[in-house]
Amino acid sequence: MYSNFFRFLVFLSFLAAEVGIVHAQTQQRSRQALEREKKQNLARITEIQSVLKKTTSEKEVNLGQLKALNQQIKAQTQQIDLLNEDLKLTTTEITELRRAREKLTTDLEKLKKEYADMIARADRRRQQLNPLGFLFAADNFNQLIARYRYLKQYSNARQGQVRQMEQVQTMIQDKQQTSERKRREQKNTIGAKLSESQKLENLKEEQDKVVKQLSQKESQLRDELNESRRSVARLESMITRIIAREARERAAREKAERERIARAEAARRAAERKRAEEIAAAERTKPTEDKPITKVEPEPEPEPVRKAEPADTRRDNNLNDAESALASSFAASRHRLPWPVQRGFVADRFGVHKHPVLGINISNPGIDIQTNSGEGVRAVYEGVVMNVEYVMGSNNVVAIQHGDYFTIYAKLRSVSVKVGQRVKAREIIGVVATDAKGVSELQFQVWKEFAKMNPETWLAPR
């Protein structure tokens, strides 16, 4: 009876330990995700610091410097939030470890007490009945064997119980060591949080300083903003012009294809009529006696000209098969497109938002990605270069067609592709330009026909 009760307690101990392991594995998955996010955010901070270092090397403060500071403050704040989440998770882990250790300790005490009681009862039995006497008191040989097996099983059970208690003790020690390690990690995280908080305060002070200096140049900033708006208008005019031109060319191509099909159908019917007339004429020239008596059937009505349906005429916007397939695969790549530059951050987002200093509404048809000087610009998807042009205020501009989608890369110092060239995803198409204030910035846009789209929703998360 006691042996069974002992085993039941051991089972409960190991069951509790298994539940703890499953919970720990779930927390481990959360821990891995958190550590991965912290690592990615630190890499983002390093990138921004690299860009910021080059913009601050200029003697005069500029808007690019402020944008970089704003992004670094955002990333720094996120890092502190991640450290807070780390502290909460570590506290939860320590609490779970403490509870598991207390439960195992309680169970172990019960097991020791039960084992001591069982040993005491066994000693009393041995005093009353010698094991050898117990064996030789058997009535027959089979009973002797049965009694021997009983004594052997009892001995093995005692040894197994000792091993199980040792295992529980080992688990308690492991929980204790893990708890101590988690406390050290918690202490390190608190120190890291204090350090990151101090960095954030320094960044905010630098931000206030730059904003104050830029505010003293309000007239210059307004002139720059007006010039930027004119540049955006020129760029948008160029884009709509080339998209309209492409639409006209596709429509002309479709019209020519329809006319070709109609001409081919007319020629086929003319050939059929001519052949029928030749057969009828041949029949009329034969002698009368040789002519078989045949019933004259009325000439069947010609079938109405059925509109041919080649694949390219079934597509929207007059796309042919290849263009339609490319557009479909581009659309399926939303949220997964590679960034047009390997390093950098979004300094100015898509749509209408406030100017960081003047406080007035500005509109961005794409996103501005601030990066390092001399950074290579890459095509985000395979396609055909449909235009390469210099636009005042936007430097060199490359437009790539992906079916009825278009990606635009502006503010390039140099271009390494030409019109009509087919490019692959991640292929270098040029080098980003650096302005007079030391800011290297790429303007990236995504269009679907004449509709502007938010490029950030197309790029893979960073």
C-alpha positions as CSV (number, residue, x, y, z in Angstrom):
1,M,0.0,0.0,0.0
2,Y,2.7,2.4,1.0
3,S,4.7,1.6,-2.1
4,N,1.8,2.5,-4.4
5,F,1.2,5.7,-2.5
6,F,4.8,6.6,-2.8
7,R,4.7,6.0,-6.6
8,F,1.6,8.2,-6.8
9,L,3.4,11.1,-5.1
10,V,6.4,10.6,-7.4
11,F,4.1,10.7,-10.4
12,L,2.5,13.9,-9.2
13,S,6.0,15.5,-8.8
14,F,7.1,14.6,-12.3
15,L,3.7,15.6,-13.7
16,A,4.1,19.1,-12.2
17,A,7.7,19.2,-13.5
18,E,6.4,18.3,-17.0
19,V,3.8,21.0,-16.9
20,G,6.5,23.5,-15.9
21,I,8.7,22.3,-18.8
22,V,5.9,22.9,-21.3
23,H,5.2,26.4,-19.8
24,A,9.0,27.1,-19.9
25,Q,9.1,26.1,-23.6
26,T,6.2,28.5,-24.4
27,Q,8.1,31.3,-22.5
28,Q,11.3,30.3,-24.4
29,R,9.5,30.9,-27.7
30,S,8.5,34.3,-26.4
31,R,12.0,34.9,-25.2
32,Q,13.5,34.0,-28.6
33,A,11.1,36.3,-30.4
34,L,11.9,39.1,-28.0
35,E,15.7,38.6,-28.4
36,R,15.3,38.6,-32.2
37,E,13.4,41.8,-32.1
38,K,15.9,43.4,-29.8
39,K,18.7,42.4,-32.1
40,Q,16.9,43.8,-35.2
41,N,16.2,47.1,-33.4
42,L,19.8,47.4,-32.4
43,A,20.9,46.9,-36.0
44,R,18.4,49.6,-37.0
45,I,19.8,52.0,-34.4
46,T,23.4,51.3,-35.7
47,E,22.2,52.1,-39.3
48,I,20.6,55.4,-38.2
49,Q,23.7,56.3,-36.2
50,S,25.9,55.7,-39.3
51,V,23.7,58.1,-41.4
52,L,23.4,60.6,-38.6
53,K,27.2,60.7,-38.1
54,K,27.6,61.8,-41.8
55,T,24.9,64.4,-41.7
56,T,26.2,65.9,-38.4
57,S,29.6,66.2,-39.9
58,E,28.3,69.2,-41.9
59,K,28.9,72.6,-40.4
60,E,25.3,73.6,-40.7
61,V,22.3,71.8,-39.2
62,N,19.9,70.5,-41.8
63,L,16.5,68.8,-42.1
64,G,18.1,65.5,-42.9
65,Q,19.9,65.6,-39.5
66,L,16.6,66.2,-37.7
67,K,14.9,63.4,-39.6
68,A,17.7,61.0,-38.6
69,L,17.4,62.2,-35.0
70,N,13.7,61.6,-35.0
71,Q,14.1,58.1,-36.3
72,Q,16.8,57.3,-33.8
73,I,14.7,58.6,-30.9
74,K,11.9,56.4,-32.2
75,A,14.2,53.3,-32.4
76,Q,15.7,54.2,-29.0
77,T,12.2,54.4,-27.4
78,Q,11.3,51.0,-28.9
79,Q,14.5,49.5,-27.5
80,I,13.5,50.7,-24.0
81,D,10.0,49.3,-24.5
82,L,11.6,45.9,-25.5
83,L,13.8,46.0,-22.3
84,N,10.7,46.7,-20.2
85,E,9.1,43.7,-21.9
86,D,12.3,41.7,-21.2
87,L,12.1,42.6,-17.5
88,K,8.4,41.6,-17.2
89,L,9.2,38.3,-18.9
90,T,12.2,37.6,-16.7
91,T,10.1,38.4,-13.6
92,T,7.4,35.9,-14.8
93,E,10.1,33.3,-15.4
94,I,11.6,33.8,-11.9
95,T,8.2,33.5,-10.3
96,E,7.4,30.3,-12.2
97,L,10.7,28.8,-11.3
98,R,10.1,29.7,-7.6
99,R,6.7,28.1,-7.6
100,A,8.0,24.9,-9.3
101,R,10.9,24.7,-6.8
102,E,8.5,25.1,-3.9
103,K,6.2,22.4,-5.3
104,L,9.0,20.0,-5.8
105,T,10.5,20.7,-2.4
106,T,7.1,20.0,-0.7
107,D,6.6,16.8,-2.7
108,L,10.2,15.7,-1.9
109,E,9.5,16.1,1.9
110,K,6.4,14.0,1.6
111,L,8.3,11.3,-0.3
112,K,11.1,11.3,2.3
113,K,8.6,11.0,5.1
114,E,6.8,8.1,3.4
115,Y,10.1,6.4,2.6
116,A,11.3,6.7,6.2
117,D,7.9,5.3,7.4
118,M,8.2,2.4,5.0
119,I,11.8,1.6,6.1
120,A,10.7,1.6,9.8
121,R,7.8,-0.8,9.1
122,A,10.2,-3.0,7.1
123,D,12.6,-3.1,10.0
124,R,9.9,-4.1,12.4
125,R,8.9,-6.9,10.0
126,R,12.4,-8.2,9.7
127,Q,12.6,-8.4,13.5
128,Q,9.5,-10.5,13.5
129,L,10.3,-12.6,10.4
130,N,13.7,-13.4,9.1
131,P,13.9,-13.2,5.2
132,L,15.5,-16.7,5.1
133,G,12.9,-18.1,7.4
134,F,10.2,-16.5,5.2
135,L,11.7,-18.3,2.2
136,F,12.1,-21.7,3.8
137,A,8.7,-21.6,5.4
138,A,7.2,-22.1,1.9
139,D,5.0,-25.2,1.6
140,N,6.3,-26.1,-1.8
141,F,8.9,-25.1,-4.4
142,N,6.6,-22.9,-6.4
143,Q,5.7,-20.9,-3.3
144,L,9.4,-20.6,-2.5
145,I,10.0,-19.1,-6.0
146,A,7.1,-16.7,-5.6
147,R,8.4,-15.5,-2.2
148,Y,11.9,-15.0,-3.6
149,R,10.5,-12.8,-6.4
150,Y,8.4,-10.8,-3.9
151,L,11.6,-10.1,-1.8
152,K,13.5,-9.2,-5.0
153,Q,10.8,-6.8,-6.3
154,Y,10.6,-5.2,-2.8
155,S,14.4,-4.6,-2.9
156,N,14.3,-3.2,-6.4
157,A,11.3,-0.9,-5.5
158,R,13.3,0.6,-2.6
159,Q,16.3,1.2,-4.8
160,G,14.0,2.8,-7.5
161,Q,12.4,5.0,-4.9
162,V,15.8,6.3,-3.8
163,R,16.8,7.1,-7.4
164,Q,13.5,8.9,-8.0
165,M,14.0,11.1,-4.9
166,E,17.5,11.8,-6.1
167,Q,16.0,12.9,-9.5
168,V,13.6,15.2,-7.7
169,Q,16.4,16.7,-5.7
170,T,18.4,17.3,-8.9
171,M,15.4,19.0,-10.5
172,I,15.2,21.3,-7.4
173,Q,18.8,22.2,-7.8
174,D,18.4,22.9,-11.5
175,K,15.5,25.2,-10.8
176,Q,17.5,27.0,-8.1
177,Q,20.5,27.5,-10.5
178,T,18.2,28.8,-13.3
179,S,16.5,31.2,-10.9
180,E,19.9,32.6,-9.9
181,R,20.9,33.0,-13.6
182,K,17.6,34.8,-14.4
183,R,18.2,37.2,-11.5
184,R,21.6,38.0,-12.9
185,E,20.0,38.6,-16.4
186,Q,17.4,40.8,-14.7
187,K,20.1,42.9,-13.1
188,N,21.9,43.3,-16.4
189,T,18.7,44.2,-18.2
190,I,18.0,46.9,-15.6
191,G,21.5,48.3,-16.2
192,A,21.0,48.3,-19.9
193,K,17.6,50.0,-19.6
194,L,19.2,52.8,-17.5
195,S,21.9,53.2,-20.2
196,E,19.4,53.3,-23.0
197,S,17.3,55.8,-21.1
198,Q,20.3,58.1,-20.7
199,K,21.0,57.8,-24.5
200,L,17.4,58.7,-25.2
201,E,17.6,61.8,-23.0
202,N,20.7,62.9,-24.8
203,L,19.1,62.4,-28.2
204,K,16.0,64.5,-27.1
205,E,18.3,67.3,-26.0
206,E,20.1,67.1,-29.4
207,Q,16.7,67.1,-31.1
208,D,15.6,70.2,-29.3
209,K,18.8,71.9,-30.1
210,V,18.5,71.1,-33.9
211,V,14.8,72.2,-34.0
212,K,15.7,75.5,-32.3
213,Q,18.5,76.2,-34.8
214,L,16.3,75.2,-37.8
215,S,13.4,77.3,-36.5
216,Q,15.7,80.3,-36.9
217,K,15.8,79.5,-40.6
218,E,12.1,79.5,-41.2
219,S,12.4,81.6,-44.4
220,Q,15.0,79.3,-45.8
221,L,13.0,76.2,-44.9
222,R,9.9,77.6,-46.6
223,D,11.9,78.3,-49.8
224,E,13.3,74.7,-49.6
225,L,9.7,73.4,-49.1
226,N,8.4,75.3,-52.1
227,E,11.2,74.1,-54.3
228,S,10.5,70.5,-53.0
229,R,6.8,70.9,-53.9
230,R,7.8,72.1,-57.4
231,S,10.1,69.1,-57.8
232,V,7.4,66.7,-56.6
233,A,5.0,68.3,-59.2
234,R,7.6,67.9,-62.0
235,L,8.3,64.3,-61.0
236,E,4.6,63.5,-60.8
237,S,4.0,65.1,-64.2
238,M,6.8,63.0,-65.7
239,I,5.4,59.8,-64.2
240,T,1.8,60.4,-65.3
241,R,3.2,61.3,-68.8
242,I,5.1,58.0,-69.2
243,I,2.2,56.0,-67.8
244,A,-0.2,57.6,-70.2
245,R,2.3,57.0,-73.0
246,E,2.5,53.4,-72.1
247,A,-1.3,53.1,-71.9
248,R,-1.6,54.6,-75.4
249,E,1.0,52.2,-76.7
250,R,-0.8,49.3,-75.2
251,A,-4.1,50.5,-76.6
252,A,-2.5,51.0,-80.1
253,R,-1.0,47.5,-79.9
254,E,-4.4,46.1,-78.9
255,K,-6.1,47.9,-81.8
256,A,-3.5,46.7,-84.3
257,E,-3.9,43.2,-83.0
258,R,-7.7,43.4,-83.4
259,E,-7.3,44.8,-86.9
260,R,-4.9,42.0,-87.8
261,I,-7.3,39.4,-86.6
262,A,-10.2,41.0,-88.5
263,R,-8.1,41.1,-91.7
264,A,-7.1,37.5,-91.3
265,E,-10.8,36.5,-90.8
266,A,-11.8,38.5,-93.9
267,A,-9.1,36.9,-96.0
268,R,-10.1,33.4,-94.8
269,R,-13.8,34.0,-95.7
270,A,-12.8,35.5,-99.1
271,A,-10.7,32.4,-99.8
272,E,-13.6,30.2,-98.9
273,R,-16.0,32.1,-101.2
274,K,-13.5,32.0,-104.1
275,R,-13.1,28.2,-103.7
276,A,-16.9,27.7,-103.6
277,E,-17.2,29.8,-106.8
278,E,-14.5,27.8,-108.6
279,I,-16.2,24.5,-107.6
280,A,-19.6,25.8,-108.9
281,A,-18.1,27.0,-112.2
282,A,-16.4,23.6,-112.7
283,E,-19.8,21.8,-112.2
284,R,-21.5,24.0,-114.8
285,T,-18.9,23.2,-117.5
286,K,-19.4,19.4,-117.3
287,P,-21.6,17.7,-120.0
288,T,-25.3,17.4,-119.1
289,E,-25.4,13.5,-119.4
290,D,-22.5,13.3,-117.0
291,K,-24.1,15.5,-114.4
292,P,-25.7,13.5,-111.6
293,I,-29.1,14.5,-110.5
294,T,-28.5,16.2,-107.2
295,K,-30.7,18.1,-105.0
296,V,-29.7,21.8,-104.8
297,E,-29.1,22.7,-101.2
298,P,-29.4,26.3,-100.2
299,E,-26.0,27.9,-99.5
300,P,-25.5,28.0,-95.8
301,E,-25.6,31.3,-94.1
302,P,-22.1,32.5,-93.3
303,E,-21.3,32.3,-89.7
304,P,-21.1,35.6,-87.9
305,V,-17.5,36.8,-87.5
306,R,-16.7,35.6,-84.0
307,K,-14.5,37.8,-82.0
308,A,-11.2,36.1,-81.5
309,E,-10.1,35.8,-77.9
310,P,-6.4,35.6,-77.7
311,A,-5.0,35.8,-74.1
312,D,-3.8,39.4,-74.4
313,T,-7.3,40.7,-75.3
314,R,-8.8,39.1,-72.2
315,R,-6.6,41.0,-69.9
316,D,-7.5,44.3,-68.2
317,N,-5.7,47.4,-69.3
318,N,-4.7,45.7,-72.6
319,L,-2.0,43.7,-71.0
320,N,-0.6,40.7,-72.9
321,D,0.1,37.3,-71.3
322,A,3.6,38.1,-70.1
323,E,2.6,41.5,-68.7
324,S,-0.4,40.1,-67.0
325,A,1.7,37.3,-65.4
326,L,4.3,39.9,-64.2
327,A,1.6,42.1,-62.7
328,S,0.1,39.2,-60.9
329,S,3.4,38.0,-59.4
330,F,4.3,41.6,-58.4
331,A,0.9,42.0,-56.6
332,A,1.4,38.7,-54.9
333,S,4.8,40.0,-53.5
334,R,3.2,42.7,-51.4
335,H,4.8,43.0,-47.9
336,R,7.8,40.9,-49.3
337,L,9.6,43.2,-51.7
338,P,13.3,43.8,-51.0
339,W,14.3,47.4,-50.0
340,P,15.7,49.5,-52.9
341,V,18.8,50.2,-50.7
342,Q,20.5,47.7,-48.4
343,R,21.0,50.2,-45.6
344,G,18.9,53.1,-44.5
345,F,15.6,54.2,-42.9
346,V,12.4,55.9,-43.9
347,A,13.0,59.6,-43.2
348,D,9.7,60.8,-44.7
349,R,6.6,58.7,-45.0
350,F,3.9,58.4,-47.7
351,G,0.9,60.7,-47.7
352,V,0.0,63.9,-45.9
353,H,1.7,64.7,-42.6
354,K,3.2,67.7,-40.7
355,H,6.5,69.3,-41.6
356,P,8.9,68.5,-38.7
357,V,9.7,72.2,-38.1
358,L,7.2,74.4,-39.9
359,G,4.2,72.4,-38.7
360,I,2.3,72.8,-42.0
361,N,0.9,69.9,-44.0
362,I,3.1,68.4,-46.7
363,S,2.3,65.5,-49.0
364,N,4.7,62.8,-50.1
365,P,3.7,60.6,-53.2
366,G,6.2,58.0,-52.0
367,I,8.8,57.5,-49.2
368,D,12.2,59.1,-48.7
369,I,14.8,56.6,-47.6
370,Q,17.8,58.3,-46.0
371,T,21.0,56.2,-46.5
372,N,24.8,56.4,-46.8
373,S,26.6,58.3,-49.5
374,G,27.4,56.2,-52.6
375,E,24.7,53.6,-51.7
376,G,23.7,51.4,-54.6
377,V,20.0,51.5,-55.6
378,R,18.4,48.2,-56.5
379,A,15.3,47.2,-58.5
380,V,12.8,45.8,-56.0
381,Y,11.3,43.4,-58.6
382,E,12.0,42.2,-62.1
383,G,10.6,44.4,-64.9
384,V,11.4,46.6,-67.9
385,V,13.0,50.0,-67.7
386,M,10.4,52.3,-69.3
387,N,12.1,55.6,-68.7
388,V,15.4,57.2,-67.6
389,E,15.2,61.0,-67.2
390,Y,16.7,63.9,-65.4
391,V,14.1,65.9,-63.4
392,M,15.1,69.2,-61.8
393,G,15.1,68.8,-58.0
394,S,14.9,65.0,-58.2
395,N,18.1,64.3,-60.1
396,N,18.1,61.2,-62.3
397,V,14.9,59.2,-62.2
398,V,14.4,55.6,-63.3
399,A,10.9,54.1,-63.9
400,I,10.5,50.3,-64.1
401,Q,7.3,48.7,-65.4
402,H,5.9,45.5,-63.8
403,G,2.8,44.9,-65.9
404,D,0.4,47.6,-64.9
405,Y,2.5,48.4,-61.8
406,F,5.4,50.9,-61.8
407,T,8.2,51.5,-59.4
408,I,10.0,54.9,-59.4
409,Y,13.5,55.6,-58.2
410,A,14.4,59.3,-57.9
411,K,17.3,61.3,-56.6
412,L,20.0,59.2,-58.3
413,R,23.5,60.5,-58.8
414,S,24.1,58.1,-61.6
415,V,22.1,55.5,-63.6
416,S,23.4,52.1,-64.9
417,V,20.4,50.9,-66.9
418,K,18.8,52.1,-70.2
419,V,15.3,52.3,-71.6
420,G,13.9,48.9,-72.7
421,Q,16.4,46.9,-70.6
422,R,14.9,44.0,-68.6
423,V,16.2,44.0,-65.0
424,K,16.0,41.4,-62.2
425,A,15.0,41.9,-58.6
426,R,17.9,43.3,-56.5
427,E,19.8,44.3,-59.7
428,I,21.7,47.6,-59.2
429,I,20.2,50.4,-61.4
430,G,22.1,53.4,-60.1
431,V,23.7,55.2,-57.1
432,V,21.9,57.5,-54.7
433,A,22.7,61.2,-54.9
434,T,24.0,63.3,-52.0
435,D,22.9,66.9,-51.8
436,A,24.9,70.0,-50.9
437,K,24.1,69.5,-47.2
438,G,25.4,66.0,-47.1
439,V,22.1,64.2,-47.1
440,S,21.8,61.0,-49.2
441,E,18.2,60.3,-49.8
442,L,16.3,58.1,-52.3
443,Q,12.7,58.9,-53.3
444,F,10.9,55.6,-53.9
445,Q,7.3,55.3,-55.3
446,V,4.9,52.6,-56.3
447,W,2.1,53.2,-58.8
448,K,-0.7,51.0,-60.2
449,E,-1.6,52.7,-63.4
450,F,-2.4,56.3,-62.3
451,A,-3.0,55.4,-58.6
452,K,-0.2,56.2,-56.1
453,M,0.4,53.5,-53.4
454,N,2.1,53.4,-50.1
455,P,5.5,51.8,-50.8
456,E,6.0,50.8,-47.1
457,T,3.1,48.3,-47.5
458,W,5.0,46.6,-50.3
459,L,8.4,46.4,-48.7
460,A,9.5,43.6,-46.4
461,P,9.4,44.6,-42.7
462,R,12.7,45.7,-41.2
